[in-house]
């Protein structure tokens, strides 16, 4: 004869001591949507390079005319990528005659880095294990 084992109708509650408490508030829905938009903008290698190039220019500002050749892309394509970065709140644009100059929005990249926390490191970068 088979013996029957009693199966509980619900799982026991986990001991609250096993799960550490949150150390900071989680993102609200609006903030998460804004950050996701910014992360999506920098997910493209050309746009990530553009951010790096703008930041590397003297004064942290670059003319679109200085960004096309190093990327090896056409001026309209570079302008499209720059518009995506402006729309994501990562760059500002200043029109001067026929040229547009781009600069990093102060603190925009710091906000993205803060979300990732100290445990995030770029691929290929060794993390200190203390």
VOBA-1610 file (N, C-alpha, C; in pm, whole numbers, padded with zeros to 5 digits, always signed):
BEGIN
Unk+00081-00119+00000Unk+00000+00000+00000Unk+00086+00126+00000Unk+00046+00224-00077Unk+00119+00350-00082Unk+00084+00434+00039Unk+00188+00494+00097Unk+00159+00584+00208Unk+00143+00725+00155Unk+00056+00797+00209Unk+00030+00934+00166Unk+00106+01030+00257Unk+00169+01127+00194Unk+00242+01229+00268Unk+00159+01355+00266Unk+00144+01413+00382Unk+00067+01537+00391Unk+00146+01651+00327Unk+00083+01720+00238Unk+00144+01834+00171Unk+00081+01961+00226Unk+00163+02054+00273Unk+00104+02177+00326Unk+00031+02254+00216Unk-00076+02321+00255Unk-00155+02396+00159Unk-00087+02527+00119Unk+00002+02574+00202Unk+00077+02695+00168Unk+00220+02678+00217Unk+00308+02749+00153Unk+00448+02742+00192Unk+00469+02823+00319Unk+00561+02780+00403Unk+00585+02856+00526Unk+00647+02992+00493Unk+00619+03089+00576Unk+00677+03222+00557Unk+00827+03215+00582Unk+00901+03288+00502Unk+01045+03294+00521Unk+01078+03375+00645Unk+01183+03337+00710Unk+01229+03410+00827Unk+01278+03548+00781Unk+01226+03653+00840Unk+01263+03788+00800Unk+01412+03814+00819Unk+01476+03740+00907Unk+01618+03761+00933Unk+01705+03712+00817Unk+01649+03629+00729Unk+01731+03574+00620Unk+01749+03672+00505Unk+01663+03768+00493Unk+01669+03863+00382Unk+01709+04000+00434Unk+01822+04052+00389Unk+01864+04183+00439Unk+01767+04293+00395Unk+01753+04397+00475Unk+01663+04507+00437Unk+01723+04590+00325Unk+01638+04665+00257Unk+01685+04757+00153Unk+01771+04865+00217Unk+01876+04903+00150Unk+01963+05008+00203Unk+01937+05143+00135Unk+01856+05142+00032Unk+01814+05266-00032Unk+01679+05240-00099Unk+01610+05349-00128Unk+01478+05336-00188Unk+01490+05287-00333Unk+01404+05197-00375Unk+01406+05154-00515Unk+01353+05266-00605Unk+01377+05253-00733Unk+01332+05354-00829Unk+01181+05356-00840Unk+01124+05475-00855Unk+00981+05483-00885Unk+00964+05465-01035Unk+00841+05447-01080Unk+00814+05414-01220Unk+00860+05525-01316Unk+00837+05651-01281Unk+00877+05761-01370Unk+01028+05771-01384Unk+01098+05759-01272Unk+01244+05765-01275Unk+01300+05648-01354Unk+01244+05529-01333Unk+01290+05411-01407Unk+01270+05430-01557Unk+01158+05489-01597Unk+01132+05512-01740Unk+01233+05611-01799Unk+01263+05719-01725Unk+01361+05817-01772Unk+01500+05754-01785Unk+01539+05678-01685Unk+01671+05614-01689Unk+01679+05509-01799Unk+01571+05435-01820Unk+01570+05334-01927Unk+01587+05402-02063Unk+01524+05519-02079Unk+01538+05595-02204Unk+01685+05636-02225Unk+01749+05682-02119Unk+01890+05722-02129Unk+01980+05601-02156Unk+01956+05490-02086Unk+02038+05370-02109Unk+02018+05317-02251Unk+01896+05327-02302Unk+01871+05283-02440Unk+01950+05370-02537Unk+01958+05500-02508Unk+02031+05591-02595Unk+02180+05556-02600Unk+02238+05517-02489Unk+02382+05487-02489Unk+02411+05341-02521Unk+02307+05263-02548Unk+02328+05122-02582Unk+02386+05104-02722Unk+02383+05209-02802Unk+02439+05203-02937Unk+02586+05242-02931Unk+02675+05160-02989Unk+02819+05191-02983Unk+02856+05327-03041Unk+02791+05369-03148Unk+02823+05500-03207Unk+02787+05612-03111Unk+02673+05601-03044Unk+02632+05705-02949Unk+02722+05706-02826Unk+02763+05590-02782Unk+02855+05584-02669Unk+02989+05650-02705Unk+03035+05625-02826Unk+03158+05690-02873Unk+03139+05841-02884Unk+03023+05884-02931Unk+02996+06028-02941Unk+03003+06095-02803Unk+02942+06033-02703Unk+02950+06088-02567Unk+03095+06101-02523Unk+03172+05997-02549Unk+03313+05997-02511Unk+03390+06106-02585Unk+03360+06123-02712Unk+03430+06224-02792Unk+03395+06365-02747Unk+03268+06390-02718Unk+03228+06523-02670Unk+03297+06552-02537Unk+03296+06454-02447Unk+03359+06474-02316Unk+03509+06497-02328Unk+03572+06439-02429Unk+03717+06450-02447Unk+03760+06582-02510Unk+03668+06654-02571Unk+03703+06782-02635Unk+03735+06888-02529Unk+03824+06978-02566Unk+03860+07089-02479Unk+03734+07168-02445Unk+03711+07190-02318Unk+03592+07262-02275Unk+03468+07175-02269Unk+03481+07046-02303Unk+03367+06955-02297Unk+03259+06986-02399Unk+03297+07051-02508Unk+03201+07089-02611Unk+03261+07057-02748Unk+03178+07003-02838Unk+03227+06967-02971Unk+03128+07007-03078Unk+03182+07050-03190Unk+03101+07082-03308Unk+03072+06953-03383Unk+02954+06944-03439Unk+02919+06826-03518Unk+03020+06805-03630Unk+03078+06912-03679Unk+03176+06902-03788Unk+03302+06828-03745Unk+03330+06826-03614Unk+03448+06755-03562Unk+03420+06610-03526Unk+03294+06569-03534Unk+03257+06435-03488Unk+03233+06335-03601Unk+03210+06384-03722Unk+03174+06292-03830Unk+03291+06207-03877Unk+03404+06269-03905Unk+03517+06193-03959Unk+03569+06084-03864Unk+03590+06114-03735Unk+03641+06008-03646Unk+03548+05887-03635Unk+03418+05909-03650Unk+03323+05797-03643Unk+03314+05720-03774Unk+03350+05786-03883Unk+03338+05721-04013Unk+03194+05709-04059Unk+03110+05799-04009Unk+02968+05800-04047Unk+02938+05932-04117Unk+02829+05933-04192Unk+02789+06056-04261Unk+02740+06159-04160Unk+02744+06285-04200Unk+02698+06392-04112Unk+02552+06376-04072Unk+02460+06339-04164Unk+02321+06319-04122Unk+02306+06205-04020Unk+02385+06099-04034Unk+02378+05988-03939Unk+02429+06031-03802Unk+02539+06104-03801Unk+02594+06154-03674Unk+02493+06250-03610Unk+02432+06337-03689Unk+02332+06430-03635Unk+02214+06355-03576Unk+02172+06246-03639Unk+02063+06164-03585Unk+02102+06109-03448Unk+02222+06052-03438Unk+02268+05995-03310Unk+02278+06104-03203Unk+02325+06221-03241Unk+02335+06331-03145Unk+02196+06374-03098Unk+02099+06375-03188Unk+01961+06411-03150Unk+01906+06312-03048Unk+01934+06184-03067Unk+01889+06082-02971Unk+01949+06111-02833Unk+02077+06148-02830Unk+02143+06178-02703Unk+02089+06305-02639Unk+02054+06404-02721Unk+01992+06526-02669Unk+01854+06493-02612Unk+01774+06417-02687Unk+01639+06380-02642Unk+01642+06298-02514Unk+01750+06223-02492Unk+01763+06141-02371Unk+01815+06223-02253Unk+01845+06351-02276Unk+01890+06437-02167Unk+02037+06422-02133Unk+02115+06368-02226Unk+02258+06347-02200Unk+02346+06457-02259Unk+02300+06520-02366Unk+02374+06628-02431Unk+02285+06750-02447Unk+02348+06867-02455Unk+02277+06989-02494Unk+02327+07028-02632Unk+02244+07103-02704Unk+02282+07150-02837Unk+02272+07302-02841Unk+02374+07364-02898Unk+02377+07509-02913Unk+02405+07540-03060Unk+02307+07602-03128Unk+02324+07638-03270Unk+02403+07767-03279Unk+02507+07763-03364Unk+02588+07883-03391Unk+02605+07892-03541Unk+02525+07976-03600Unk+02527+07987-03746Unk+02479+07857-03807Unk+02560+07798-03895Unk+02518+07674-03961Unk+02561+07550-03883Unk+02638+07568-03774Unk+02689+07453-03700Unk+02618+07437-03566Unk+02613+07313-03522Unk+02561+07282-03389Unk+02675+07233-03302Unk+02678+07282-03179Unk+02779+07242-03081Unk+02710+07164-02970Unk+02773+07058-02927Unk+02715+06968-02828Unk+02802+06963-02704Unk+02737+06956-02588Unk+02807+06946-02460Unk+02731+06848-02371Unk+02805+06785-02280Unk+02742+06694-02185Unk+02654+06773-02089Unk+02540+06717-02053Unk+02456+06776-01950Unk+02525+06748-01816Unk+02555+06851-01738Unk+02624+06828-01610Unk+02547+06729-01522Unk+02617+06627-01476Unk+02558+06530-01385Unk+02478+06418-01449Unk+02453+06427-01580Unk+02369+06324-01644Unk+02433+06186-01639Unk+02561+06179-01668Unk+02629+06048-01664Unk+02648+06001-01521Unk+02664+06095-01427Unk+02676+06058-01287Unk+02548+05991-01238Unk+02433+06041-01284Unk+02305+05981-01244Unk+02294+05838-01294Unk+02340+05813-01417Unk+02337+05676-01470Unk+02432+05586-01392Unk+02550+05636-01361Unk+02647+05557-01286Unk+02595+05526-01146Unk+02524+05620-01084Unk+02472+05598-00949Unk+02370+05485-00946Unk+02291+05472-01053Unk+02192+05365-01059Unk+02260+05229-01064Unk+02371+05222-01135Unk+02442+05096-01148Unk+02511+05058-01017Unk+02545+05153-00935Unk+02609+05124-00808Unk+02755+05088-00824Unk+02819+05067-00713Unk+02962+05041-00714Unk+02996+04900-00761Unk+02899+04810-00770Unk+02929+04673-00810Unk+02941+04659-00961Unk+02901+04761-01035Unk+02908+04752-01181Unk+03044+04797-01231Unk+03098+04725-01325Unk+03225+04763-01388Unk+03216+04730-01535Unk+03276+04811-01621Unk+03273+04781-01764Unk+03336+04646-01794Unk+03292+04584-01902Unk+03349+04457-01944Unk+03499+04473-01964Unk+03573+04376-01917Unk+03717+04380-01933Unk+03789+04457-01824Unk+03714+04515-01731Unk+03775+04588-01621Unk+03766+04500-01497Unk+03879+04469-01439Unk+03881+04384-01321Unk+03824+04459-01202Unk+03745+04388-01122Unk+03689+04447-01001Unk+03777+04410-00884Unk+03792+04503-00794Unk+03869+04477-00673Unk+03787+04390-00580Unk+03846+04284-00529Unk+03775+04195-00437Unk+03811+04224-00293Unk+03888+04328-00269Unk+03919+04374-00136Unk+04024+04296-00074
//
